[in-house]
């Protein structure tokens, strides 16, 4: 029987780290022999994911792989299960994400002033509110093969609109908007993306460039949606490594 695509492992070899189990989030902790708190990266899965699917996303090999990879690089990784089972579930998922981030920031091993949020695939619309009004402790938003919304979603879940609004306000000198516009964004896009998703990525890039946002783009020309599990190539491994490197720079600056 063929293995489902969502159970494919991360293409980057990692030394597995067993997470500290929580509800609804797991924490992948780096070696803590020095007792220091560390920056954290919250990994936000995509969807919609059928409600009865098991294992749930935080136990998919790809997120366990990213969690272990980040912990091996000296930061805390947080994986969550959020209830994105249909397009109507973005508000519920957003609420749970905020609660999970708040709890993670309070963990004694986490430096609550140095947090990155990393959104994958259909998790992309959940980035909109953070892009529009980022808290001072948010150091980076990363987006990997993201779907970045459509007119069927509420305005609060449209990252393209968020970047456009922030850019327009920043251009008039609004202090809060200028800070939001300076938030580092790390976007990994694939050349073989589905056309409907690719159109949202292109619109987002155009809006970010017009706004002069701090946007870093990592291209995987021969990559497909889910390249980090489906395309076992050196190009895929290099793209994952570049994304991790860029995110870590923002957390350590």
Buried (B, 14 or more C-beta within 10 A) or exposed (E): EEEEEBEBBBBBEBEEBEBBEBEBBBBBBBEEEEEEBBBBBBBBBBBBBEEEEEEBBBBBBBBBBBBBBBBBBBBBBBBBBBBBBEBEBBEEBBEBBEBBBEBBBEBEBBBBEBBBBBBBBBBBBBBBBBBBBBEEBBBBBBBBBBBBBBEEBEEBBBBBBBBBBBBBBBBEEBEEBBBBBEBBBBBBBBEBBEEEBBBBBBBBBEBBEEBEBBBBBBBBEEBBBBBBBBBEBEBBBEBBEBBBEBBBBBBEE
